[in-house]
Amino acid sequence: MPARGDHDARRRDVSEAVWRVLAEHGFGGLTLRAVAAEMGASTGLLTHYFPNKKALVAHALDVADERTANRPLRTAPPGMPALRAALLDVLSLTPAATAMNRVWVSSWDVSLADPALASRQKDRYDSWRGRLRPHVAAAVALGELPAGSDVDDVTASAAAFAHGLVVHALFDPARFPPGRQTALLDGFLASLNPASPPE
């Protein structure tokens, strides 16, 4: 029986291999065979961790959640600067962010086909909007957005805009390089308060 430390180290190795397969091939290419090949191991070893594809997918989502939670984030003053920073954090502005977005977008298909995974994705995006909402509320309170703004609607619009931009950049990176993504985001944020003077 391997020592607990050896088991934990092996599981970390498995998680790293899962992430590399996801970043390169997405969830469509995630198989026990692909992860085993990435590790230079046998599929038999992986069955100790994942008895089936569903268990592997669930673990892959755990890995993606952990990577997302532990990535460095921008900081900015409250209100619109903080909202802008939070939205920049999800765009494909670096190779690492692009890889993460490839993983998440590829997860949508498997999640839509599985009610439990779909519920998990719903909760994830509810949580993300929940993190954006205080920035929008602060922007309204600070007069950076019109006083009558519906905070929930603005939050949902901002999240949807960022997600749409992620998809465009993933499928057409030449037309949506980091500089253009940032400019488009800034244009969107400026449109939320047409009365605000340009910076």
N, C-alpha and C positions, 0 to 999 in steps of 0.2 A: 504494500500500500504506500503510495508516494506521500512524502511529508506535506503538511498543509501549505508551507511556503512554496514548495515545488508546484503544487496544484494551483495556487494563486498566480504564480509566475506564468504557468502554462496558459491559464485562462486569459491573462493579459496579452500573451502572445497571440492567442486566438482572436481576441478583440481587435488587436492591431491588424491582423490579417483580414478580418471581416471589414474593417474600415477601408483598407487599401482596395479590396475587391469592390466595395460600394463606390468609392471615389472614381474608380476606373470604369466600372461596368454598370453601376446602379443596381437597384433591387432585381431587375430582370436577369442580371448575370450572377446573382448571389446563389450559389449552390454549395453543398458540402464539398463537392469535388474541386470547385474553384478555390475555396478557402484552404483546403488541404494542399493544393498545388502552390498556393501563395506561401504556405508555411514550409513546404517541402516535407509534408507529413502524409500519413495515410488517412483515407476517409474513415477508417475504423477508429482512429484516435478521436476524431470529431464526434462520433456517435456517443462518446462518453458525456459530451456536453449538450448535444442537440439530437434527440431521438428522431426528429423529422424536420422538414423544411419550415413548418410553422414556428417551431421553437427557434430555429436559426433566424428567421425574420424578426421575431420578437426581440431576440438578443441584439440584432442589428439596429433596431429602433432604440434600444437602451444605449448602445454605443453612440448613436447619432445624438441622442438627448444629452449624454454626458459631454460629448465634444462641443455641442452648442452651448451648454451651460458654462463650460470652462474656457471658452474663447475670450480673448481680450476685447473689452468694449470701450467705446469712446465716452468721454465725459464732457458735459457742457452745462452752461447755466440753465435754470428752469425755463420752461415755456418752449417757444419755437426752436431755440438752439438745441435743447435736449431732445425734442421730437426729431429734428433733423439728424442728430447724432444716432439716435436709436434706429432710424430708417437706413442710414448709411451702413450700419452694422450688418444689415441683412443683404445688401446688394453684392453683386459679384465684382468687387473692386480689386481683389487679390486672388492669386491662384488658390490659396487655402479657402477663401470664401466661395470661390467658384466650385471647388470640389464639394464643399458642404452643401451648396445649393443643388448640385447634381444629385446628391444623395437624397435630399428632402423631396425634390420634384419627382425623382424616380420612385419614391415611397408612396406617392399618391395612388398609383394604380393598384398595388397590392392592398392598400388600406381600403380603397373603395370596394374591393371584392370581399372584405372580411369585416363583419359588423363590429367585432371587438377592436380591431385596429382602426376602423373608421371613428369609433367613439374616442379612442385615444388621440387621434389626430384632431378631432373637434376640440377636445380639452386643451390640446397644445396650442391651437390657434386662439381659443378663448383666452388662454393665459397670456399669449403675446399681445393681444388687443388690450388685455388688462394692464400690461406694463406700459403700453403706449398712452392709455387714457389719461393718467395723471399729467403727462406732458401737455396734452391738448387742453385739459382743464386749466392748467397753469397759464397757458397761452391766452385763454379767454379771460382769466382773472387779471392778467397783466395788460390787457388791451391789445395784445398782438393778433388776436382773432376777434371778429365781431361779437359783441355781447350776446346776441341772439343765437350764436352757433349751437347746434345740437352736438354735444361732445361725443356721444356715441356714434353719430353718423360721420363726423369728421374723422374719428379714430378708425372706423371701418373703411372709409375712403382712403385714408393714408396707408393702411395695411394692404388694401387691395391694389393700390397703385404700386407699392413696393414689390408685391408679389408678381404683378404683371411685368414690371421692369426686369425682375429676376428671370422670368421665362424668356423674354425677348433676348436678354443678354446671353442666356445659355444656348439658345438656338441660332443666334446670329451675332456672335461676339465681335466680328469685324465692324458691324454697324452700330454696336452698342458698347464701345470701349468704356473704361472707367470714367474718363472725363465727361463723356456724353451722358452716362447714367447720372452722374452728380448734377450736371446742368439740368437735366430733365426733372430730377427730384426738386431742385431749387425752384424751377419754374412752377411745378405743381404746388409746392408750399406757398409760393408767392400768390398763386391764384386763389388760395383760401381766404385771403383778405385783400381784395383789389384796391381798397382805399389806403392800404399801407404804402408809404413812400418807398421807392427802391433803395436798396442799400448801396 
